[in-house]
Amino acid sequence: IQKIPKPVQNNHKLILIAVPLVTVIITYFLVSSMPDQYVSQTRMATGIVDNTDQMTGSRLVLQDMKADQEFDNVIQMMLLKKMVNQVSYKLIIHDLTSDTAFRKKSALVKELNAAAVAHAVNTYQRKYAKMEDLSLWNNDEKGLHKVLESMKYDYNSLIKNLRIYRVGKSDFITVEFESENPVLSAFVANTLTREFIAYYTNLVQASHARSMIYLARMLK
């Protein structure tokens, strides 16, 4: 058996030690240079899942399929542009009117004078109250949309860091948002949840009201 010379053995040991060490050092510097990211979650019970303990066989399967479809509908509704827009308006109004803004002012926001800020806030509040989108055909509203984009509060920017999903087969839906500011992350997750609950409650109440009117007419 031919023995490996000691210098060669030592070289192998140095390589085995050096490679992981260099990898760890490089990883450390790459990670340390990355900005801190914070994830906030809210969770809400939907009331979609009924008591299925007494269901068996095909009936239980149909119930599960129906529940899955309803959860998908709720999640897609929460991701609607009109819902996320409500969060956008809340964010920009907060940053334009508060001394503790979630993000530093963009170059575009810094260019706004007091009158322009007042006009922007008024328009955002009006759009929020009516659940309306900013019209890109209108030069003034197009400019206000660019302000949202400059702060990364527009729909496309928010949706990139937003996740909404059902928790397993439970009755809960989780809303999750990630950003560089923990308060911002919590604000987005909480605001979207509150806005959806208010919107969905109004839809249900309006549907019940229409049903009552229809039944009253039929009875008459």
C-alpha positions in Angstrom: 0.0 0.0 0.0 1.5 3.3 -1.0 1.3 5.9 1.7 0.3 9.5 0.9 3.1 12.0 1.8 2.3 14.1 4.9 2.5 17.5 3.0 -0.3 16.3 0.6 -2.4 15.1 3.5 -2.0 18.5 5.2 -3.0 20.3 2.0 -6.2 18.2 1.9 -7.0 19.1 5.5 -6.4 22.8 4.7 -8.8 22.6 1.8 -11.4 20.9 3.8 -11.2 23.5 6.5 -10.8 26.5 4.2 -13.7 25.9 1.8 -16.5 25.9 4.5 -14.8 28.8 6.3 -14.7 31.0 3.2 -18.3 30.0 2.4 -19.4 31.0 5.9 -17.6 34.4 5.7 -19.0 35.2 2.3 -22.5 34.2 3.4 -22.2 36.4 6.5 -21.2 39.5 4.5 -24.0 38.9 2.0 -26.6 38.5 4.6 -25.4 41.4 6.8 -25.6 43.7 3.8 -29.3 42.8 3.2 -31.9 45.1 4.6 -34.0 43.9 7.6 -37.4 42.5 6.6 -40.3 42.1 9.0 -43.4 39.9 8.5 -46.7 40.6 10.2 -49.7 38.4 10.1 -53.4 38.7 10.9 -55.8 35.8 11.1 -59.5 35.8 10.8 -62.2 33.2 11.2 -64.5 33.0 8.2 -67.4 30.9 9.5 -67.3 28.9 6.2 -66.5 25.6 7.8 -69.6 24.0 9.3 -69.8 21.1 11.7 -69.2 18.1 9.5 -68.7 15.5 12.2 -71.9 13.6 11.2 -71.1 13.7 7.5 -69.7 10.7 5.7 -68.7 9.6 2.3 -69.6 11.6 -0.8 -71.6 14.2 1.3 -68.4 15.1 3.2 -66.4 15.3 0.0 -68.9 17.7 -1.5 -68.9 19.8 1.6 -65.1 20.1 1.5 -65.2 21.0 -2.2 -67.8 23.7 -1.5 -65.7 25.0 1.4 -62.5 25.1 -0.7 -64.4 27.1 -3.4 -65.7 29.6 -0.9 -62.3 30.1 0.6 -60.8 30.7 -2.8 -63.6 33.3 -3.5 -62.9 35.1 -0.2 -59.1 35.2 -0.9 -59.6 36.4 -4.5 -62.0 39.1 -3.2 -59.3 40.3 -0.7 -56.8 40.5 -3.5 -59.1 42.7 -5.6 -57.6 46.0 -6.7 -60.4 47.9 -5.0 -59.5 46.3 -1.7 -55.8 46.8 -1.9 -56.4 50.4 -3.1 -58.0 51.1 0.3 -54.8 50.2 2.0 -52.8 52.3 -0.5 -54.9 55.4 0.3 -54.6 54.8 4.1 -50.8 54.5 3.8 -50.3 57.6 1.7 -52.7 59.7 3.8 -50.9 58.6 6.9 -47.4 59.5 5.6 -48.6 62.8 4.2 -50.3 63.9 7.4 -48.2 62.3 10.2 -44.8 63.1 11.7 -44.1 59.4 12.1 -44.3 58.3 8.4 -43.8 54.6 7.6 -41.2 55.5 4.9 -38.9 58.3 4.1 -40.4 60.8 1.6 -39.6 60.0 -2.0 -38.1 62.7 -4.3 -41.5 63.3 -5.8 -43.2 63.8 -2.4 -40.5 66.2 -1.4 -41.3 68.4 -4.4 -44.9 68.8 -3.2 -45.7 72.2 -1.5 -48.3 72.6 1.2 -51.2 73.3 -1.2 -50.3 70.2 -3.3 -50.1 68.0 -0.2 -53.5 69.3 1.0 -55.0 68.6 -2.5 -53.5 65.1 -2.6 -54.8 64.2 0.8 -58.3 65.5 0.0 -58.4 63.5 -3.3 -57.1 60.3 -1.6 -59.7 60.6 1.1 -62.5 61.1 -1.4 -61.3 58.1 -3.4 -61.1 56.0 -0.2 -64.6 57.0 0.9 -66.1 56.0 -2.5 -63.8 52.9 -3.0 -62.7 54.4 -6.4 -59.6 53.9 -8.4 -57.4 56.8 -9.5 -58.1 57.5 -13.2 -55.0 57.4 -15.3 -56.9 59.3 -18.0 -57.0 62.3 -15.7 -53.7 64.1 -15.5 -54.2 65.2 -11.9 -55.1 61.7 -10.7 -52.3 60.2 -12.9 -49.9 62.4 -11.0 -51.3 61.2 -7.7 -50.9 57.6 -8.8 -47.2 58.4 -9.5 -46.9 59.6 -5.9 -48.2 56.3 -4.7 -45.7 54.5 -7.0 -42.8 56.7 -5.7 -43.6 55.5 -2.2 -44.2 51.9 -3.3 -47.7 52.1 -1.9 -49.4 51.4 -5.3 -51.3 48.1 -6.0 -48.4 46.4 -7.8 -45.8 47.2 -5.2 -48.0 46.1 -2.3 -49.2 42.9 -3.9 -45.6 41.7 -4.3 -45.1 41.4 -0.6 -48.7 40.3 0.3 -49.7 36.7 0.9 -53.3 35.5 1.7 -53.9 31.8 2.4 -56.1 29.4 4.2 -54.6 27.7 7.2 -54.7 24.0 6.3 -58.3 22.8 6.4 -59.2 25.1 9.2 -61.8 28.0 9.2 -59.0 30.6 9.3 -57.5 32.8 6.6 -54.1 34.4 7.2 -53.1 37.8 5.8 -49.3 38.2 5.7 -47.3 41.3 4.7 -43.5 41.8 4.6 -41.6 45.1 4.6 -38.6 46.9 5.9 -40.6 48.4 8.8 -42.4 46.2 11.4 -45.1 48.9 12.0 -45.7 49.2 8.3 -46.1 45.4 7.9 -48.6 45.3 10.8 -50.5 48.3 9.4 -51.0 46.7 6.0 -52.0 43.3 7.3 -54.5 44.8 9.9 -55.9 47.5 7.5 -56.6 45.0 4.7 -58.3 42.7 7.1 -60.5 45.4 8.5 -61.3 46.9 5.1 -62.4 43.4 3.8 -64.5 42.7 6.9 -66.3 46.0 6.5 -66.8 45.5 2.7 -68.0 41.9 3.0 -70.4 42.9 5.9 -71.9 45.6 3.7 -72.3 43.1 0.8 -74.1 40.6 3.1 -76.4 43.2 4.6 -77.2 44.5 1.1 -78.0 41.0 -0.1 -80.2 40.4 2.9 -82.0 43.7 2.4 -82.7 42.8 -1.3 -84.1 39.4 -0.2 -86.4 41.0 2.4 -87.7 43.5 -0.2 -88.3 40.7 -2.7 -90.1 38.5 -0.1 -92.2 41.4 1.1 -93.3 42.1 -2.5 -94.1 38.4 -3.1 -96.1 38.4 0.2 -98.0 41.5 -0.8 
